[in-house]
Each structure stands twice: as structure tokens, then as C-alpha cells.
């Protein structure tokens, strides 16, 4: 094995730095292997799984949901006068 030179040490420092960056990235296979995961997971998938967990919890039933339509006749009652005025 050749004696270490400053150029070789710089190369290994860069390799070490890049490997540590890969370990921090949950979407890399290296991070999955180091953490014992079955597969890598992107940050988007993690955020989506967290959102699904939050919305399916018992506490989520208390949160307002903008997509709920609890007043099905709301448009008929509220906008009928405006529509009749336009016609």
C-alpha cells in the first residue's frame, strides 16, 4: 500500500463527506441499509405518511375539514337570490 499523501487524504475526506451526506438522505439506498429499513423512502412519502397518520387519528375528528359538505343545500339557499337577480 502506498504511503498516504495529501492528495490521497483529500480524496478520502471527500469520499467520507459524500458518504455521510448519503446516510442523511432517507431516499438513498445507503441510508436505508444503515437504518435497517426495507427500502429507501423519499421525503415526500414520509410527509404524506405523516399526514395520513394525522388525519386518521382520533384527534383529527375534531379538526375542521374544508372538503366536508355538511350543508348540501347551502348553494341553493345562499346563491338563489343572486342567480335570480342576474336572470
JOWO-V681257 format. One record per pair of residues at least 4 apart in sequence whose C-alpha atoms are under 7 Angstrom apart, sorted by the first residue. I is the first residue (numbers start at 1). J is the second residue. Records with the same first field share a line. If there is no record, write none. Layout:
# JOWO-V681257
I: J ; J
This chain:
# JOWO-V681257
4: 8 ; 9
5: 9
6: 10
7: 11
8: 12
9: 13
10: 14
11: 15
12: 16
13: 17
14: 18
15: 19
16: 20
17: 21
18: 22
19: 23
20: 24
21: 25
22: 28 ; 30 ; 31
23: 30 ; 31
24: 31
25: 31
26: 31 ; 32 ; 40 ; 41 ; 42
27: 40 ; 41 ; 42
28: 32 ; 40
29: 33 ; 40
30: 34
31: 35
32: 36 ; 37 ; 38 ; 39 ; 40
33: 37
41: 45 ; 46
42: 46
43: 47
44: 48
45: 49
46: 50
47: 51
48: 52
49: 53
50: 54
51: 55
52: 56
53: 57
54: 60
55: 60
56: 60
73: 77
74: 78
75: 79
76: 80
79: 83
80: 84
81: 85
82: 86
83: 87
